[in-house]
Amino acid sequence: MKRLPIAVVALCAGLAHGEAATLRPNTTLHASTVRLSDLFDGVDAKADRVLGPGPGPGGRIVVEAAQLGAIARQFGVDWRPASSADRAVLERIGRPLRRDDVMEAVRSALMAAGASADCDVDVAGFTPPLVPVEAVPRPVVSDLDYDASVGRFSAMLSVTGDGMEPLHLRIDGRVDDTIEVPVAATRLLAGGLLRPDDVRMARVRTTVIRGDVLRNPSDAVGMQTKRQIGSGQPLFTNELTHPSIVVKGATVLMVLDSPGIALTGQGQAMEAGAIGERIRVLNPSSHAVVEAEVIGPDRVRVAPSAAAMMVSAR
């Protein structure tokens, strides 16, 4: 049990007789120190005499009869314990420091270190400390060590304010930074063509960006989805394609442009393809399969190495 230290104070010469006083069995403290008036009533002349430090917020001190009697004698208070059961309980009410205030201080420090304004911050295992009810605490973060590549940080949290002793806590946690990118406004089905109202801008965590994403909503409009995309999900370039302008099984015009030779011929598309994509095309005459680039509706360009097949096709 914590004991109250007794201040050694010389009595004034004029205080030959003690003052009539009564014990205060329960006292709620509103300061960081214990005064004589917190233990006894009727000690007006010496009420502000400081006896020692009080308990921290949420703590208590129990002063037993023997110590109460010693304090009364030292300060000339006319009081004696009636029995060994006499005691005084000093309590100091505390309240948890507002977590939002802590997070605001942490976020400000992280933003100064390069994190985005709306990054997601998680302080691992943090329990807000108790502060005095009457205090106006001011949390400040210092000694910040922030590694953006792994999204981790550690720092010193200092809490100061009138009516309270300074607090210093070491904290660490995780930072999920965010980036603004185009995302699906609703659930998008595979094979659908994107319209302007299918796409919106939103901030997402950088940790979910695992590949190239579109940066401008206009780049997505008119594109075709390769698979289903959930609402709010970023639009990755490998999940979108230009609409197919060559249908599987369609008759296509094969074009070969090479120095000294220009050939055309008909072929059959063995797979669908969009502009710029490479698909397999069957030469019906030679039954050879060549790889060709889609250059327009039912038009493909073959590589010069396929010239012999092109001649056969022609």
Secondary structure as UniProt FT lines:
FT   TURN            13..14
FT   STRAND          19..20
FT   STRAND          22..23
FT   STRAND          26..29
FT   STRAND          33..35
FT   HELIX           36..38
FT   STRAND          40..41
FT   HELIX           44..46
FT   TURN            47..48
FT   STRAND          50..53
FT   TURN            57..58
FT   STRAND          60..64
FT   HELIX           65..74
FT   TURN            75..76
FT   STRAND          77..78
FT   TURN            84..85
FT   STRAND          87..92
FT   STRAND          94..96
FT   HELIX           99..112
FT   TURN            113..114
FT   TURN            117..118
FT   STRAND          120..123
FT   TURN            124..125
FT   STRAND          130..132
FT   TURN            133..134
FT   STRAND          138..147
FT   TURN            148..151
FT   STRAND          152..160
FT   TURN            162..163
FT   STRAND          167..176
FT   STRAND          178..184
FT   TURN            190..191
FT   HELIX           196..198
FT   STRAND          199..205
FT   HELIX           206..208
FT   HELIX           217..219
FT   TURN            220..222
FT   STRAND          224..225
FT   TURN            231..232
FT   HELIX           237..239
FT   STRAND          240..241
FT   STRAND          244..246
FT   TURN            248..249
FT   STRAND          251..258
FT   TURN            259..260
FT   STRAND          261..269
FT   STRAND          273..274
FT   TURN            275..276
FT   STRAND          278..282
FT   TURN            284..286
FT   STRAND          289..296
FT   TURN            297..298
FT   STRAND          299..302
FT   HELIX           304..306
FT   HELIX           307..313
//
